[in-house]
Amino acid sequence: MIDFEIPQETKAIREKVRTFVQEHCIPAEAELENRAYEDVLAELRSKARSQGLWCPFIPEEYGGMGLRPLANALVQMELGESFLGALSLNTQGPDDATMLTLLEHGTDFQKEKFLKPLLEGQKRICYSMTEKAAGADATGMQTRAILDGDNWVLNGEKWFSSSASVADIAVVMAKTDPDAPRHQQYSTFIVELPNPGYQIVRNIETMTPHTPIGEKLGGTHSEIKIKDLMVPRENILGGQGKGFDMGQHRLAYGRLRHGMHNVAMAQRALDLAAKHVTGRTTFGTRLADRQGVQWMLADCASELYMARLMLLHIAYKAEKGMDMRQENSIAKVFLAHMVHKVVDTALQLHGALGYSHDTPLARWYTSIRSQRLVDGPDEVHRWRVGRNVVKAYEQFGTTASAAGGDLL
Ligand SMILES: Cc1cc2nc3c(=O)[nH]c(=O)nc-3n(C[C@H](O)[C@H](O)[C@H](O)COP(=O)(O)OP(=O)(O)OC[C@H]3O[C@@H](n4cnc5c(N)ncnc54)[C@H](O)[C@@H]3O)c2cc1C
């Protein structure tokens, strides 16, 4: 059984967010060329808050909008149309997923000291798990934490810590119990920055060209040296040996949020493509009137439709508290490819203009390539999904339950 009915008040919130993104965030993107980023963002945040738009999925008692999974998904599917959308409502990655972890696992002290300023938008937080030694299989992490009196002392290295260069707090995973079972060897530490024990070696150059504004937005990925990093005992998050479980919980939301923003980005790309082909004529015919072009647009529309349905189904399962790990993995892979295909098609239809930085398409094209790697690469998710297909067959004599069968 599935119920796609969207309550009236949820539709109203989505409309409000859509209007905010279209009327304020997208126009503000161009302002960044002439005005300081801090001023533009402060203005957007103040406008958003005055309309009650702030931290969508954070409970109202913590100052958020208290949206449940369906409403949050619909709102995020609007915010991603502008790179200023999520930031304006203080729901940008990687901060949002870590806020959620602090909310669920933080002590009262940690919530007061670390979560509160994050929710107020006064601070930013990054997440340092991956190392050169270990990514997809995080159980290979080498960074070590040893208890010394009232402090943990950490030594090791991290890399690809997104937004570390703008963060005031880092959440760092390190091995605390080398003799425990594999998934209980790691703990998570809250580290206040700047800190002499947590040094940014460099912001890694990536496929996406580095820009000063990108850096301010938090678009950097840093290599970190961790040397004799002292962390007070009370800053361990969620208890000793729980780092791995919490990391997975955090990543589960992060994956979905990427996917929701991908839908928004793909939607804007398709709109840009439609605008371009309806206004451009080649060889005496409007591009929009050529069947070859219409097929390209049709393929994009089909991909977007499937993406939306997947997210709605996952939101439905989340609302009901149902297990959605299989769907989450399927959607994570699908949505990363979907946005790639749609942005690529839009870029193609724009010709040289698409390759330029006069539209957002070229930048999106390079940045979204990372989505097939982050939060678990495609192959790892497909491995898990495939294993569940086999399990379902062996248990039930049909693979339906591993392939969206409970929709029927
Ligand atoms: C833009 C960007 C931002 C990131 N932000 C963060 C962050 O903020 N914090 C953080 O901690 N990390 C971050 N990461 C790191 C990211 O989580 C890792 O890159 C990811 O987990 C993959 O790990 P790896 O790069 O070490 O690849 P590896 O683990 O070395 O895997 C390499 C490749 O091997 C293949 N592979 C791996 N395992 C299997 C398998 N079981 N079966 C088949 N094939 C397999 C896949 O194709 C995979 O891409 C970020 C990465 C990028 C690119």
The ligand as a Tripos MOL2 file, in Angstrom:
@<TRIPOS>MOLECULE
LIG
   53    58     1     0     0
SMALL
NO_CHARGES

@<TRIPOS>ATOM
      1 C1         33.8430   15.5900   -3.2340 C.3       1 LIG1
      2 C2         34.0770   14.6450   -2.0980 C.ar      1 LIG1
      3 C3         33.6960   15.0170   -0.8130 C.ar      1 LIG1
      4 C4         33.9290   14.1640    0.2750 C.ar      1 LIG1
      5 N1         33.6190   14.5800    1.5480 N.ar      1 LIG1
      6 C5         33.9640   13.8060    2.6030 C.ar      1 LIG1
      7 C6         33.7850   14.2930    3.9510 C.ar      1 LIG1
      8 O1         33.3040   15.4020    4.1830 O.2       1 LIG1
      9 N2         34.2020   13.5060    4.9810 N.ar      1 LIG1
     10 C7         34.7480   12.2770    4.7710 C.ar      1 LIG1
     11 O2         35.0800   11.6170    5.7520 O.2       1 LIG1
     12 N3         34.9240   11.7770    3.5170 N.ar      1 LIG1
     13 C8         34.5690   12.5220    2.4290 C.ar      1 LIG1
     14 N4         34.7750   12.0610    1.1340 N.ar      1 LIG1
     15 C9         35.3840   10.7490    0.9280 C.3       1 LIG1
     16 C10        34.4130    9.7260    0.3960 C.3       1 LIG1
     17 O3         33.5140    9.3350    1.3920 O.3       1 LIG1
     18 C11        35.2510    8.5580   -0.1480 C.3       1 LIG1
     19 O4         35.9160    9.0360   -1.3050 O.3       1 LIG1
     20 C12        34.4270    7.3360   -0.4830 C.3       1 LIG1
     21 O5         33.9830    6.7100    0.6860 O.3       1 LIG1
     22 C13        35.2510    6.3130   -1.2940 C.3       1 LIG1
     23 O6         36.4420    6.0090   -0.6230 O.3       1 LIG1
     24 P1         37.8500    6.0870   -1.4000 P.3       1 LIG1
     25 O7         37.8970    7.3880   -2.1180 O.co2     1 LIG1
     26 O8         38.9370    5.7940   -0.4270 O.co2     1 LIG1
     27 O9         37.7880    4.9530   -2.4660 O.3       1 LIG1
     28 P2         38.1780    3.3870   -2.2320 P.3       1 LIG1
     29 O10        37.5910    2.9050   -0.9700 O.co2     1 LIG1
     30 O11        39.6290    3.2520   -2.4130 O.co2     1 LIG1
     31 O12        37.4390    2.7530   -3.4640 O.3       1 LIG1
     32 C14        37.9010    3.0470   -4.8060 C.3       1 LIG1
     33 C15        36.9250    2.4630   -5.8000 C.3       1 LIG1
     34 O13        36.9450    1.0490   -5.6820 O.3       1 LIG1
     35 C16        35.6770    0.5090   -5.9770 C.3       1 LIG1
     36 N5         35.2320   -0.3050   -4.8410 N.ar      1 LIG1
     37 C17        35.4510   -0.1150   -3.5200 C.ar      1 LIG1
     38 N6         34.9000   -1.0830   -2.7770 N.ar      1 LIG1
     39 C18        34.3250   -1.9570   -3.6550 C.ar      1 LIG1
     40 C19        33.5930   -3.1720   -3.5300 C.ar      1 LIG1
     41 N7         33.3040   -3.6890   -2.3370 N.pl3     1 LIG1
     42 N8         33.1530   -3.7920   -4.6510 N.ar      1 LIG1
     43 C20        33.4100   -3.2610   -5.8950 C.ar      1 LIG1
     44 N9         34.0970   -2.1130   -6.0590 N.ar      1 LIG1
     45 C21        34.5340   -1.4620   -4.9710 C.ar      1 LIG1
     46 C22        34.7480    1.6890   -6.2580 C.3       1 LIG1
     47 O14        34.6630    1.9170   -7.6450 O.3       1 LIG1
     48 C23        35.4640    2.8420   -5.5930 C.3       1 LIG1
     49 O15        35.1330    4.0960   -6.1810 O.3       1 LIG1
     50 C24        34.5310   12.8930    0.0470 C.ar      1 LIG1
     51 C25        34.8920   12.5090   -1.2610 C.ar      1 LIG1
     52 C26        34.6690   13.3720   -2.3220 C.ar      1 LIG1
     53 C27        35.0900   12.9390   -3.7110 C.3       1 LIG1
@<TRIPOS>BOND
     1     1     2 1
     2     2     3 ar
     3     2    52 ar
     4     3     4 ar
     5     4     5 ar
     6     4    50 ar
     7     5     6 ar
     8     6     7 ar
     9     6    13 1
    10     7     8 2
    11     7     9 ar
    12     9    10 ar
    13    10    11 2
    14    10    12 ar
    15    12    13 ar
    16    13    14 ar
    17    14    15 1
    18    14    50 ar
    19    15    16 1
    20    16    17 1
    21    16    18 1
    22    18    19 1
    23    18    20 1
    24    20    21 1
    25    20    22 1
    26    22    23 1
    27    23    24 1
    28    24    25 2
    29    24    26 1
    30    24    27 1
    31    27    28 1
    32    28    29 2
    33    28    30 1
    34    28    31 1
    35    31    32 1
    36    32    33 1
    37    33    34 1
    38    33    48 1
    39    34    35 1
    40    35    36 1
    41    35    46 1
    42    36    37 ar
    43    36    45 ar
    44    37    38 ar
    45    38    39 ar
    46    39    40 ar
    47    39    45 ar
    48    40    41 1
    49    40    42 ar
    50    42    43 ar
    51    43    44 ar
    52    44    45 ar
    53    46    47 1
    54    46    48 1
    55    48    49 1
    56    50    51 ar
    57    51    52 ar
    58    52    53 1
@<TRIPOS>SUBSTRUCTURE
     1 LIG1         1 GROUP 0 **** ****
